[in-house]
Amino acid sequence: MDKAKHVFDNVLQLIGSTPLIKLNRMAADIKGEFYAKVEAFNPGHSSKDRIALHIIEEAERQGILTPGDTIIETTSGNTGFSIAMVSIIKGYECILAVSSKSSADKIDMLKSMGAKVYVCPAHVNADDPRSYYQVAKRLHEEIKGSIYINQYFNQLNIDAHYNSTGPEIWEQTEGKITHLVACSGTGGTISGIAKYLKEQNPDVKVIGVDAYGSVLKKYHETREFDDKEIYPYRIEGLGKNLIPTATDFDLIDKFIKVTDEESAHCAREISNTEGLFVGYTSGAAMQAVKQLSEEGEFNKTDKVVVVFPDHGSRYMSKVYSDKWMEDQGFFDSKNEVHTPIEYI
Ligand code: PMP
C-alpha cells in the first residue's frame, strides 16, 4: 500500500509493514549484506505495537473483551506504551503496574497516553503482594471484564510476529535471507520470526542476543535455569532473570551475549553513521553482529537481517546522554562516539 496516497481510519492501521533498510556504513567492513528491520517506524515507535494489537484483537475475536473493559500489564516500557495506544483507539481502560525504578519521564509518557499507572516498590520479591506482578494479578482478579496481557507467558506474543514480522522479512528479502539476528527479552520477536522463516527455509540461521547478567544463553545450552548467571545490567528489554514461555528455544540456533558498554557505543554509532536514531537494544543487536563477524559467522554471499526494536527518543537520559555515559564510566572506551557541543 502506498502510505502517501492512503487516508487511514486511525493510527492502528499504521502498525507493521516497517521498512528494511540496508546498513551501508555499520557493516562496511563485514562480509555479507546487512539489513535492519527498523521497528521504530511503528506508530508507537517499537515492535511492541504488533503484540499489543494482536493480543487485544484476539481477545475481541474470542469475545473476552468488549469496549469499556480493562487491559492490564506489568511494564513501564514499550509494551505499556503500545497497549495504552491501542486501548485509547479501541475504547478500553489501560492499567499498567510499574516498578518504582521506572523514570518519571516514562510514567509521564504512559499517563499522556491515557494509562492508569500503579507505581509498585522495586525491591520486593515477586511474590510480595506489593510487587507489580501481584498488583497486576490482584487487579485482574478484582476487575470484571479485564484481561492480563502477561507478555512473557503469552503464546500470542509469538503469533503476532509469526503473522506479521516474519512474512514481511521473507518478502522484503525475496526469500534470500540467510541469518536473523534479534534480541531476546520475552522471546516473542525472535521466536515468531524464526518460526515463519524456518517454515519457508529450514537453513535460515537464527541468532539470539542476550545480556551478561541474564539466564537465556545458558538455558539454551543446558536447558537448566542457573541463577548464578543473574546480576544487574543496564540494557532494558534484553535478557531475563526467568525463563519466558514466550520463547521457543528450539527455534534459536545460538545465543550470543553483549555488554552494556559496547552496546551503548554501538547504538550511538548507528545514529551517527546510518542516521537511524534507534534504542539501546538496536545497539546490542549490532554489537552482536560485530562479534559474530569476528567469529567468522558470515560469508560474502550472506543476507543478514538485524532487528532494531525501538526508537532512540526513549533513551535520551541514558545512552544518548553524555553525562549518563560518563557516569557509567563508558567514555574510557576506544569505541567512543562523542559529538562535542560548541557554546558561543
Ligand atoms: N528491545 C526492546 C527495547 C524491548 O523493549 C524488547 C521487549 N522486551 C526487546 C528488545 C525484546 O523483544 P522480545 O520481548 O520480543 O524478545
Boltz pocket constraint, residues with backbone or C-beta under 6 A from the ligand:
constraints:
  - pocket:
      binder: B
      contacts: [[A, 77], [A, 78], [A, 79], [A, 183], [A, 184], [A, 185], [A, 186], [A, 187], [A, 188], [A, 189], [A, 190], [A, 236], [A, 237], [A, 238], [A, 279], [A, 281], [A, 282], [A, 309], [A, 310]]
      max_distance: 6.0
